Amino acid sequence: MSLTPEQVEAFYEDGFVVIRKCVPPDEAASLLVAANAIADAAQRDDDTGDALLQPESALAGETGPLRTRLSKIFRIHRTEATFRAVATGPELVTRVQSLMGDNLDCFLSQFIYKMPGALGQPWHQDSFYFPFDGPHQVGAWLAVTQAHSDNGPLWVLPGSHTEPVHEAVKDTREHANHGYYEIVDHDMSAAVPVLMQPGDMLLFHSHLMHKSTDNVSKELRAAMVYHFATSDTIDRSEQKYGRKPPNQDWMPILRYGQLTHRD
Ligand SMILES: O=C(O)CCC(=O)C(=O)O
């Protein structure tokens, strides 16, 4: 299940590669059930382990079940078996190893609910958020539902992974998620949408410029995102921020050891 040489080449040429049907669609869909179970547990004040739930600010006035008002659940792979199984499963790990070598850590995971009415995340490079020493990281964005033109798919700028990390400005839109920053000094006119079916996976370089659009449909768009680094990566959060960053609760580094899956 390694990437083919053509897929590796595409990744280094474009900064991303899409693996169709990487995970069986049923397994991808089961992640929504598992995420909803965490949301329901949190609503009952039950123990939800390491999971960190972020409400959707565009729905702040709503009163429905928590599972209908969430934006993200972070740190979901460390203790939740369903999410850990995907993070450590050969479909994903052997492919990421094709790009980064055998010794990997999954340092961040987030289940993303994009509810109807939720805003997209503006243009950014993930490395902007990762103050690490070492080579680039790889993100794995797994479609849990369809991502189509109306429900807030990702857009990517092919080739932009060769750019350094750009400065970004705070996203000041009303109801923008806390922590969103936007690149405003680059031409994005060659961007392309990444339309996905459940189980499709986007692997992308942490310098790739990408965004997602607003969900203007009436359906949920959900995705599960894992971020991988080589195991010798050093977290410089303390040096960069001079203190623990405000989002240190869920940001790096959340290592749990080496993954050693092979074909
Ligand atoms: O799924 C989304 O709406 C945005 C995700 C994203 O840009 C990211 O994980 O870096």
The ligand as an SDF file (V2000), in Angstrom:
LIG
                    3D

 10  9  0  0  0  0  0  0  0  0999 V2000
  -11.3450   21.0230    6.3940 O   0  0  0  0  0  0  0  0  0  0  0  0
  -11.3010   22.2470    6.4050 C   0  0  0  0  0  0  0  0  0  0  0  0
  -12.3160   22.9360    6.2780 O   0  0  0  0  0  0  0  0  0  0  0  0
   -9.9780   22.9520    6.5650 C   0  0  0  0  0  0  0  0  0  0  0  0
   -8.8840   22.0390    6.9520 C   0  0  0  0  0  0  0  0  0  0  0  0
   -7.5180   22.6050    6.7880 C   0  0  0  0  0  0  0  0  0  0  0  0
   -7.3040   23.5410    6.0870 O   0  0  0  0  0  0  0  0  0  0  0  0
   -6.4190   22.0080    7.5080 C   0  0  0  0  0  0  0  0  0  0  0  0
   -6.6250   20.9920    8.1910 O   0  0  0  0  0  0  0  0  0  0  0  0
   -5.2940   22.5290    7.4320 O   0  0  0  0  0  0  0  0  0  0  0  0
  1  2  2  0
  2  3  1  0
  2  4  1  0
  4  5  1  0
  5  6  1  0
  6  7  2  0
  6  8  1  0
  8  9  2  0
  8 10  1  0
M  END
$$$$
